[in-house]
């Protein structure tokens, strides 16, 4: 080796090779990220109840059922509300109801309840809407209504005008400091008058019902409404009963959905209206009060409401009036059934037109006798 080469080689510094420990420290992840990745139970998808929730959910609304669970012949699950909604939509469209997952035909008789799924879902945990804690579904309703300290409550003096609303655990403190108990009678009267007005209206309804039941000419019939279609280009659904007899006349009840809306399936809100039709000719006007009740055969949920109409030879159809159902879910349940059953109570009162004619006839006879 020559002297210049030897000198250059002697001046070169040795290359330091990092060991394996240093490489690991250089490419290692931050401590917080390591903890997040290595924590095995952090992801919710690993929990059994969450995986079961995805399996047992309704195929339509994708939520866990709260009550009855129905299944098609292939085992796809639907909650009771979605099941009746699918049947109602099929009735409105004049089509066969099909499962939204596999398109197999479903009906009240073809679909069955799955009691095993109902029991399993009732044991799954669910979050309380007030406090956020988890409770089994079968006890969640009782917790939210009676036990939860975060549930919304009212001041016990709300009857005299206190507008306070807040968490249950703050109610006692508010009531101890509430100023409404110390208000004068004149200040409290405004709230009491509003409450009295609501009570008067409710009392008037029941008094009218009791008066109706006390009339001499009163009858009731068990009505069954069956579905039919109009002859228009778009066949609209309506319901009609068979003829029934009342006060020596023939009558028919007719009902329609959403006031004959063009396509009721496009609306989430649904209601029913009905009318009373006089089918036979009556020599004298008929002034009737009528009301729909549940009856012994049907299971319809209605709020009692009395309607009145004067039937004459020229006006033999009452206007369409609201069938007082509690909500759209009840309307869907009725649409899903093959028929709608209820009791119609009809009461006849002396028509004012008939009274006027009778008075005029008596007066004319008395005049003629006096002249004679």
C-alpha positions as CSV (number, residue, x, y, z in Angstrom):
1,X,0.0,0.0,0.0
2,X,1.4,3.5,-0.8
3,X,1.9,6.1,1.8
4,X,-0.9,8.5,0.7
5,X,-3.4,5.7,0.7
6,X,-2.2,4.6,4.2
7,X,-2.5,8.2,5.5
8,X,-6.1,8.6,4.1
9,X,-7.2,5.3,5.6
10,X,-5.8,6.2,8.9
11,X,-7.7,9.5,9.0
12,X,-11.2,7.9,8.2
13,X,-13.6,7.7,11.1
14,X,-15.3,4.4,11.8
15,X,-19.1,4.2,10.8
16,X,-21.4,3.7,13.7
17,X,-24.1,1.2,13.1
18,X,-27.2,1.8,15.3
19,X,-28.2,-1.2,17.2
20,X,-31.7,-2.8,17.1
21,X,-32.9,-1.0,20.3
22,X,-32.2,2.4,18.8
23,X,-34.2,1.5,15.6
24,X,-37.1,0.4,17.6
25,X,-37.1,3.7,19.6
26,X,-36.9,5.7,16.4
27,X,-39.9,4.2,14.7
28,X,-41.9,3.5,17.8
29,X,-45.4,5.0,18.1
30,X,-46.4,7.6,20.8
31,X,-47.4,6.2,24.1
32,X,-51.0,7.4,23.8
33,X,-51.4,5.8,20.4
34,X,-50.0,2.5,21.6
35,X,-52.5,2.4,24.4
36,X,-55.3,3.1,22.0
37,X,-54.3,0.3,19.6
38,X,-53.4,-2.2,22.2
39,X,-56.6,-1.8,24.3
40,X,-58.7,-4.8,23.3
41,X,-62.1,-3.8,24.6
42,X,-62.2,-0.2,23.5
43,X,-64.1,-0.7,20.2
44,X,-67.9,-1.1,20.7
45,X,-68.0,-3.6,17.8
46,X,-66.4,-6.2,20.0
47,X,-69.3,-6.1,22.5
48,X,-71.8,-8.9,22.2
49,X,-74.8,-6.7,22.9
50,X,-73.9,-4.4,20.0
51,X,-73.4,-7.2,17.6
52,X,-76.8,-8.7,18.7
53,X,-78.4,-5.3,18.2
54,X,-77.3,-5.3,14.6
55,X,-78.7,-8.8,14.0
56,X,-82.0,-8.4,15.8
57,X,-82.9,-5.0,14.6
58,X,-86.0,-4.3,12.4
59,X,-85.4,-4.7,8.7
60,X,-87.3,-1.5,7.9
61,X,-86.4,1.1,10.5
62,X,-83.1,-0.6,11.6
63,X,-84.0,0.0,15.2
64,X,-84.5,-2.6,18.0
65,X,-88.2,-3.4,18.4
66,X,-89.9,-2.2,21.6
67,X,-92.8,-4.6,21.6
68,X,-93.9,-7.4,19.2
69,X,-91.5,-8.7,16.6
70,X,-92.9,-10.2,13.3
71,X,-91.0,-12.3,10.8
72,X,-91.6,-13.4,7.2
73,X,-91.4,-17.0,6.1
74,X,-87.6,-16.5,5.5
75,X,-87.0,-15.2,9.0
76,X,-86.5,-11.4,8.3
77,X,-87.6,-9.4,11.3
78,X,-89.9,-6.4,11.5
79,X,-91.2,-4.4,14.5
80,X,-94.9,-4.1,15.0
81,X,-95.1,-0.5,13.8
82,X,-93.2,-1.1,10.6
83,X,-95.1,-4.4,9.9
84,X,-98.5,-2.7,10.1
85,X,-97.1,0.3,8.0
86,X,-96.0,-2.1,5.2
87,X,-99.4,-3.8,5.2
88,X,-101.1,-0.4,5.2
89,X,-99.0,0.8,2.3
90,X,-99.9,-2.3,0.3
91,X,-103.6,-1.8,1.0
92,X,-103.4,1.8,-0.2
93,X,-101.6,0.8,-3.4
94,X,-103.8,-2.2,-4.0
95,X,-100.8,-4.5,-4.0
96,X,-99.6,-7.6,-2.2
97,X,-97.5,-6.8,0.9
98,X,-94.0,-8.1,0.6
99,X,-91.0,-8.4,2.9
100,X,-88.7,-5.4,2.4
101,X,-85.6,-7.8,2.5
102,X,-86.6,-10.8,0.4
103,X,-89.8,-9.7,-1.3
104,X,-91.7,-12.8,-0.1
105,X,-95.4,-12.2,0.4
106,X,-96.5,-11.2,4.0
107,X,-99.8,-10.8,5.7
108,X,-101.4,-11.0,9.1
109,X,-101.7,-14.8,8.6
110,X,-98.5,-15.5,6.7
111,X,-96.2,-13.6,9.1
112,X,-95.6,-14.9,12.6
113,X,-94.4,-13.4,15.9
114,X,-90.9,-14.4,17.0
115,X,-91.1,-14.7,20.8
116,X,-87.5,-15.7,21.2
117,X,-86.3,-12.5,19.6
118,X,-88.7,-10.4,21.7
119,X,-87.3,-11.9,24.9
120,X,-83.7,-11.5,23.8
121,X,-84.3,-7.8,22.8
122,X,-85.9,-7.1,26.1
123,X,-82.7,-8.1,27.9
124,X,-80.4,-6.0,25.8
125,X,-79.1,-2.8,27.4
126,X,-80.3,0.6,26.1
127,X,-79.3,4.1,27.1
128,X,-81.7,6.2,29.2
129,X,-82.7,9.3,27.3
130,X,-82.2,11.5,30.4
131,X,-79.1,10.3,32.3
132,X,-77.4,8.3,29.6
133,X,-76.9,5.2,31.7
134,X,-77.6,1.7,30.4
135,X,-80.5,-0.4,31.6
136,X,-82.2,-3.6,30.3
137,X,-85.0,-2.7,27.9
138,X,-87.6,-4.5,29.9
139,X,-86.9,-2.1,32.9
140,X,-85.9,1.1,30.9
141,X,-89.5,2.5,30.7
142,X,-90.0,2.2,34.5
143,X,-86.6,3.8,35.1
144,X,-87.3,6.8,32.8
145,X,-90.8,7.3,34.3
146,X,-90.3,6.8,38.0
147,X,-86.6,6.3,39.0
148,X,-84.3,8.5,36.9
149,X,-83.1,11.6,38.8
150,X,-82.5,13.4,35.5
151,X,-86.1,12.9,34.1
152,X,-88.1,16.0,33.3
153,X,-90.5,17.0,36.1
154,X,-92.9,19.8,36.8
155,X,-93.3,22.0,39.8
156,X,-96.2,20.8,42.0
157,X,-97.5,24.4,41.9
158,X,-97.9,24.3,38.1
159,X,-101.7,24.1,38.6
160,X,-101.6,27.7,39.9
161,X,-99.3,29.0,37.1
162,X,-95.7,28.0,37.9
163,X,-94.0,27.3,34.5
164,X,-90.9,25.6,35.9
165,X,-89.7,22.4,34.3
166,X,-86.4,20.7,35.1
167,X,-84.6,17.6,36.3
168,X,-86.2,15.6,39.1
169,X,-83.3,16.1,41.5
170,X,-83.7,19.9,41.3
171,X,-87.5,19.9,41.8
172,X,-87.5,19.9,45.6
173,X,-85.1,22.8,45.8
174,X,-87.2,24.8,43.4
175,X,-90.4,24.1,45.3
176,X,-88.9,25.3,48.5
177,X,-88.1,28.6,46.8
178,X,-91.1,28.8,44.5
179,X,-92.9,32.2,44.7
180,X,-96.3,30.9,43.4
181,X,-97.7,29.6,46.7
182,X,-97.3,33.2,48.1
183,X,-99.2,34.9,45.2
184,X,-102.6,36.5,45.9
185,X,-105.8,34.9,44.9
186,X,-106.3,37.4,42.0
187,X,-103.0,36.4,40.5
188,X,-103.8,32.7,40.7
189,X,-107.3,33.0,39.2
190,X,-105.9,33.4,35.6
191,X,-104.4,29.9,35.7
192,X,-107.4,28.4,37.4
193,X,-109.7,29.8,34.8
194,X,-107.7,28.2,32.0
195,X,-107.9,24.8,33.8
196,X,-111.7,25.3,34.4
197,X,-112.3,25.9,30.7
198,X,-110.6,22.6,29.8
199,X,-112.6,20.7,32.5
200,X,-115.9,22.3,31.3
201,X,-115.3,21.1,27.7
202,X,-114.5,17.5,28.9
203,X,-117.5,17.6,31.2
204,X,-119.8,18.8,28.4
205,X,-118.7,15.9,26.2
206,X,-119.6,13.3,28.8
207,X,-122.9,15.1,29.6
208,X,-123.8,14.9,25.9
209,X,-123.1,11.2,25.9
210,X,-125.2,10.6,28.9
211,X,-128.0,12.7,27.4
212,X,-127.7,10.7,24.2
213,X,-128.1,7.4,26.1
214,X,-131.2,8.8,27.8
215,X,-133.2,9.5,24.7
216,X,-136.3,7.4,23.9
217,X,-135.4,6.8,20.3
218,X,-131.9,5.3,20.3
219,X,-130.3,2.4,18.5
220,X,-126.9,0.9,17.9
221,X,-125.5,-1.3,15.2
222,X,-122.3,-3.3,14.9
223,X,-120.6,-1.9,11.8
224,X,-118.0,-3.7,9.6
225,X,-116.2,-1.6,7.0
226,X,-114.7,-3.4,4.0
227,X,-112.1,-2.0,1.6
228,X,-113.1,-1.0,-2.0
229,X,-111.6,0.9,-4.9
230,X,-112.9,3.8,-6.9
231,X,-113.4,3.6,-10.7
232,X,-111.1,6.5,-11.4
233,X,-107.8,6.2,-13.3
234,X,-106.0,6.1,-10.0
235,X,-107.9,3.7,-7.9
236,X,-108.3,5.2,-4.5
237,X,-109.1,3.2,-1.4
238,X,-112.3,3.7,0.5
239,X,-114.3,1.7,3.0
240,X,-118.0,1.0,3.0
241,X,-120.3,-1.0,5.2
242,X,-123.3,-3.2,4.3
243,X,-126.7,-1.7,4.7
244,X,-128.1,-1.6,8.2
245,X,-131.5,-0.6,9.6
246,X,-132.2,2.2,12.0
247,X,-135.5,4.0,12.7
248,X,-137.2,2.2,9.8
249,X,-134.6,3.4,7.3
250,X,-131.6,1.9,5.5
251,X,-128.2,3.4,6.2
252,X,-124.6,3.0,5.0
253,X,-121.3,4.2,6.6
254,X,-118.5,5.2,4.2
255,X,-114.9,6.1,5.1
256,X,-111.8,7.4,3.3
257,X,-108.1,8.0,4.0
258,X,-106.5,11.4,4.4
259,X,-109.5,13.1,2.9
260,X,-109.0,11.2,-0.4
261,X,-105.4,12.3,-0.9
262,X,-104.0,11.4,-4.3
263,X,-101.3,9.2,-2.9
264,X,-101.5,8.7,0.9
265,X,-98.4,6.5,0.9
266,X,-96.3,9.7,0.5
267,X,-97.5,11.0,3.8
268,X,-96.4,9.8,7.2
269,X,-99.4,11.3,8.9
270,X,-102.7,9.4,8.3
271,X,-106.2,9.8,9.4
272,X,-109.7,8.5,8.5
273,X,-112.9,10.4,8.0
274,X,-116.4,8.9,7.7
275,X,-120.0,9.8,6.8
276,X,-123.5,8.5,7.4
277,X,-125.6,8.0,4.3
278,X,-129.4,7.6,4.2
279,X,-130.2,5.0,1.5
280,X,-134.0,4.9,1.8
281,X,-136.5,7.7,1.2
282,X,-137.9,9.3,4.3
283,X,-141.2,11.2,4.3
284,X,-140.1,13.4,7.2
285,X,-136.7,15.0,8.0
286,X,-134.5,13.1,10.4
287,X,-132.4,14.9,12.9
288,X,-129.7,12.5,14.2
289,X,-126.9,12.4,16.7
290,X,-124.3,9.7,16.1
291,X,-121.1,8.5,17.7
292,X,-118.6,5.7,17.1
293,X,-117.5,3.4,19.9
294,X,-115.2,0.4,20.2
295,X,-118.0,-2.2,20.6
296,X,-117.7,-5.9,21.6
297,X,-116.3,-7.1,18.3
298,X,-113.7,-4.6,17.2
299,X,-110.6,-3.4,18.9
300,X,-110.5,0.1,17.4
301,X,-109.2,2.9,19.7
302,X,-111.4,6.0,19.4
303,X,-112.0,9.0,21.5
304,X,-115.8,9.6,21.8
305,X,-117.1,12.5,19.7
306,X,-120.7,13.3,19.0
307,X,-121.8,14.5,15.5
308,X,-125.2,15.9,14.5
309,X,-126.9,16.2,11.1
310,X,-130.4,16.8,9.7
311,X,-131.2,14.2,7.0
312,X,-133.8,15.2,4.3
313,X,-134.8,14.0,0.9
314,X,-132.5,16.5,-0.7
315,X,-129.6,16.1,1.8
316,X,-129.2,12.4,2.5
317,X,-125.4,12.3,3.1
318,X,-123.8,13.8,6.1
319,X,-120.4,15.6,5.6
320,X,-117.2,13.7,6.2
321,X,-116.2,14.0,9.8
322,X,-113.1,12.9,11.6
323,X,-112.9,9.4,13.0
324,X,-111.2,10.4,16.3
325,X,-108.2,8.0,16.3
326,X,-105.4,8.7,18.7
327,X,-102.5,8.7,16.2
328,X,-101.3,7.6,12.7
329,X,-100.1,4.3,14.1
330,X,-103.7,3.3,15.0
331,X,-104.8,4.3,11.4
332,X,-102.1,2.1,10.0
333,X,-103.2,-0.8,12.2
334,X,-106.7,-0.5,10.9
335,X,-105.6,-0.3,7.3
336,X,-103.5,-3.5,7.8
337,X,-106.6,-5.4,9.0
338,X,-109.0,-7.0,6.5
339,X,-112.0,-5.2,8.0
340,X,-112.7,-2.4,10.5
341,X,-115.3,-3.2,13.2
342,X,-116.9,-0.7,15.6
343,X,-120.2,0.2,17.1
344,X,-122.3,3.1,15.9
345,X,-124.8,4.6,18.3
346,X,-127.5,6.7,16.6
347,X,-130.1,8.8,18.4
348,X,-133.1,10.5,16.8
349,X,-134.3,13.8,18.1
350,X,-137.4,15.8,16.9
351,X,-136.3,17.7,13.8
352,X,-136.8,21.5,13.9
353,X,-138.1,21.3,10.3
354,X,-140.8,18.8,11.3
355,X,-141.7,21.0,14.4
356,X,-142.1,24.1,12.2
357,X,-144.3,22.2,9.7
358,X,-146.4,20.7,12.5
359,X,-146.8,24.2,14.1
360,X,-147.8,25.7,10.7
361,X,-150.3,22.9,10.1
362,X,-151.9,23.3,13.6
363,X,-152.1,27.1,13.2
364,X,-153.7,26.8,9.8
365,X,-156.3,24.3,11.1
366,X,-157.1,26.6,14.1
367,X,-157.5,29.6,11.7
368,X,-159.9,27.7,9.5
369,X,-161.9,26.5,12.4
370,X,-162.1,30.0,13.7
371,X,-163.3,31.4,10.4
372,X,-165.8,28.6,10.0
